[in-house]
Amino acid sequence: MATAAPAVPSWGGVGVSLLLVTAAGAVTYRQRLGLTKELVVAAARAAVQLVTAGALLRVLFQWTSLLGAAGWVSMMTIVAGQVAGRRGAGIPQARLIATGGVAASTGVTLGALLAGRVIAAETRVLVPVSGMIVSSAMLAAGSTLRRLDYEVRQSRPAIEARLSLGQSGRQAILPHRRSALRTALIPTIDSTKVVGLISLPGAMTGLILAGTSPLTAIRYQIVVMYMQLAATALSALVTVRLAEKSLFDDAQRLNQANLPGNTS
């Protein structure tokens, strides 16, 4: 049975919470980590971005249709692809590849949830759910590209040896593809194993704070965890497959972008 929603923190309360950022900044400064400025900028950006997003979402929920939600999701996907693409500096067309991985993963996962009527086709539902899917897909794409780039740089002689023995690019890079996929999937799998034991995840916590019954919140959180697993796996797979195609030219030679020391 739902309970009354708790009072939302005031802006004064938000200001008080800034003391926690101050404490984190003091740690980075005293330990000479060189991250104090970056931490302050990150905190300021987070506040500005969240306030802006909140204002835009209010307009989106009140005045736009599903077409507006689709535009918002598309924007999130493009931004996520650009961020994830930075992780694979040596992979040709890394940002385009990451965007493709995020888009494919988001489309399939969100489509399955809508087709199965797991979530409602409403702007108020689609936007936050899509945000969680895109976030998971972005992290997976970035992790995959970073690991694959590292693997190719470190194992270039071994890959070229396999190519010289007649293997195709796909065969030569197979062990490194598997390593990249494992790197992307393991954190999500580990967090899924301990969900509810070490921490109460965000979606469940938010619903409980909003006054929803814990048993109802649990159902939603299970769906969230499963969709994040799917989004991570699909994004990593699509990203690595697109990346491995870009790594080889028509003659099955490794592209020059992956020479050691070249990060262009």
Salt bridges, closest charged atoms under 4 A:
ASP149 OD1 - ARG153 NE 3.07
GLU151 OE2 - ARG147 NH2 2.83
GLU151 OE1 - HIS176 ND1 2.83
GLU160 OE2 - ARG156 NE 3.25
ASP190 OD1 - LYS193 NZ 3.98
GLU244 OE1 - ARG177 NE 3.04
GLU244 OE2 - ARG241 NE 3.06
ASP249 OD2 - ARG253 NE 3.04
